[in-house]
Amino acid sequence: MNAPKPASPPVLQLEQVVRHRAGRPAVRDVSLSLEAGQVLGLLGVNGAGKSTTLALIAGALRPDSGAIRLQGQDFLEHPERAGRAIGWLPEGAPLWPELTVREHLDAHGRLRGLNGTDLDRARDATLERLELKDLGDRLAGVLSQGQRQRLGLACALLHRPALLVLDEPANALDPVQVVALRGLLRELAANGTAVILSTHQLTEVTAVCDRVAILHEGTLRYDAPLRADGHAALEKTFFDIAMAGRAQAA
Ligand SMILES: Nc1ncnc2c1ncn2[C@@H]1O[C@H](COP(=O)(O)OP(=O)(O)OP(=O)(O)O)[C@@H](O)[C@H]1O
């Protein structure tokens, strides 16, 4: 008789994560977990702690307390593994203006352990998938905002990470590219990639996410599957949380 296979750990687990910024709590006691193939939309008003949470997950900031596990391992102790398993698109898609599009992908690939024909294949497939092939030799410094955003996305997903961490991925994209991005995220999720995306666009969440988390004043106020009644229900939940905070402050 075959022994039952041990269940794999979640792709991402946050346990009671706390992080202060400028002496104030930006993220307080946040716990959540994400399985392979799930797409989680992270919502919250300005300053709620979304970007800080994503930077903690991506390993760019260290938590003051609590644990962050990637595929079951605390990645503070495994920074090289975290880099290979995570793709991160930070807010505003920071790029090197003096490098071309192709050079960006090569640099990101090498930093994540790709080289030789593996890197060539990954780079060419990503240029094609993100419709950047014709821009391969162009300097990042002269790209349009939407092209910059697409290059940032390409750098994040080039090495096929298990977890994709995206801060406002649809920023500056035209409506055609927004639809293409939705298709890309659904395709990645269907192939087992876990995705966490922060956005102010509730329509993006209802279009691509299967779960929603809402942060408010650094705490996680809501974490649930997207309901069948979609947009209207999400809008009500979001405003209830945002306005309750304002009523208390008034
Ligand atoms: N570099 C920083 N130094 C000091 N405080 C910061 C820094 N970045 C963010 N904060 C503070 O941390 C808190 C959370 O900010 P964060 O950027 O994570 O929120 P957010 O939900 O991403 O906001 P937005 O929707 O406006 O991008 C805010 O109070 C913010 O002022």
Ligand as a Chemical Component Dictionary entry (heavy atoms), coordinates in Angstrom:
data_LIG
# 
_chem_comp.id                   LIG 
_chem_comp.type                 NON-POLYMER 
_chem_comp.pdbx_formal_charge   0 
_chem_comp.three_letter_code    LIG 
# 
loop_
_chem_comp_atom.comp_id 
_chem_comp_atom.atom_id 
_chem_comp_atom.alt_atom_id 
_chem_comp_atom.type_symbol 
_chem_comp_atom.charge 
_chem_comp_atom.model_Cartn_x 
_chem_comp_atom.model_Cartn_y 
_chem_comp_atom.model_Cartn_z 
_chem_comp_atom.pdbx_ordinal 
LIG N1  N1  N 0 10.162 54.760 3.984  1  
LIG C1  C1  C 0 9.288  55.014 4.964  2  
LIG N2  N2  N 0 9.690  55.666 6.091  3  
LIG C2  C2  C 0 8.826  55.928 7.091  4  
LIG N3  N3  N 0 7.534  55.570 7.083  5  
LIG C3  C3  C 0 7.092  54.952 6.003  6  
LIG C4  C4  C 0 7.925  54.633 4.885  7  
LIG N4  N4  N 0 7.170  54.008 3.946  8  
LIG C5  C5  C 0 5.931  53.920 4.448  9  
LIG N5  N5  N 0 5.865  54.474 5.678  10 
LIG C6  C6  C 0 4.690  54.577 6.540  11 
LIG O1  O1  O 0 4.236  53.254 6.787  12 
LIG C7  C7  C 0 2.802  53.207 6.749  13 
LIG C8  C8  C 0 2.361  52.179 5.705  14 
LIG O2  O2  O 0 2.760  52.655 4.419  15 
LIG P1  P1  P 0 2.643  51.753 3.113  16 
LIG O3  O3  O 0 3.420  52.449 2.037  17 
LIG O4  O4  O 0 2.990  50.367 3.456  18 
LIG O5  O5  O 0 1.081  51.843 2.832  19 
LIG P2  P2  P 0 0.262  51.489 1.506  20 
LIG O6  O6  O 0 -0.971 50.773 1.963  21 
LIG O7  O7  O 0 1.118  50.801 0.527  22 
LIG O8  O8  O 0 -0.119 52.940 0.997  23 
LIG P3  P3  P 0 -0.447 53.504 -0.501 24 
LIG O9  O9  O 0 -1.759 52.919 -0.903 25 
LIG O10 O10 O 0 -0.547 54.989 -0.264 26 
LIG O11 O11 O 0 0.696  53.137 -1.404 27 
LIG C9  C9  C 0 2.334  54.640 6.459  28 
LIG O12 O12 O 0 2.001  55.245 7.677  29 
LIG C10 C10 C 0 3.541  55.303 5.842  30 
LIG O13 O13 O 0 3.559  56.680 6.114  31 
# 
loop_
_chem_comp_bond.comp_id 
_chem_comp_bond.atom_id_1 
_chem_comp_bond.atom_id_2 
_chem_comp_bond.value_order 
_chem_comp_bond.pdbx_ordinal 
LIG N1  C1  SING 1  
LIG C1  N2  SING 2  
LIG C1  C4  DOUB 3  
LIG N2  C2  DOUB 4  
LIG C2  N3  SING 5  
LIG N3  C3  DOUB 6  
LIG C3  C4  SING 7  
LIG C3  N5  SING 8  
LIG C4  N4  SING 9  
LIG N4  C5  DOUB 10 
LIG C5  N5  SING 11 
LIG N5  C6  SING 12 
LIG C6  O1  SING 13 
LIG C6  C10 SING 14 
LIG O1  C7  SING 15 
LIG C7  C8  SING 16 
LIG C7  C9  SING 17 
LIG C8  O2  SING 18 
LIG O2  P1  SING 19 
LIG P1  O3  DOUB 20 
LIG P1  O4  SING 21 
LIG P1  O5  SING 22 
LIG O5  P2  SING 23 
LIG P2  O6  DOUB 24 
LIG P2  O7  SING 25 
LIG P2  O8  SING 26 
LIG O8  P3  SING 27 
LIG P3  O9  DOUB 28 
LIG P3  O10 SING 29 
LIG P3  O11 SING 30 
LIG C9  O12 SING 31 
LIG C9  C10 SING 32 
LIG C10 O13 SING 33 
# 
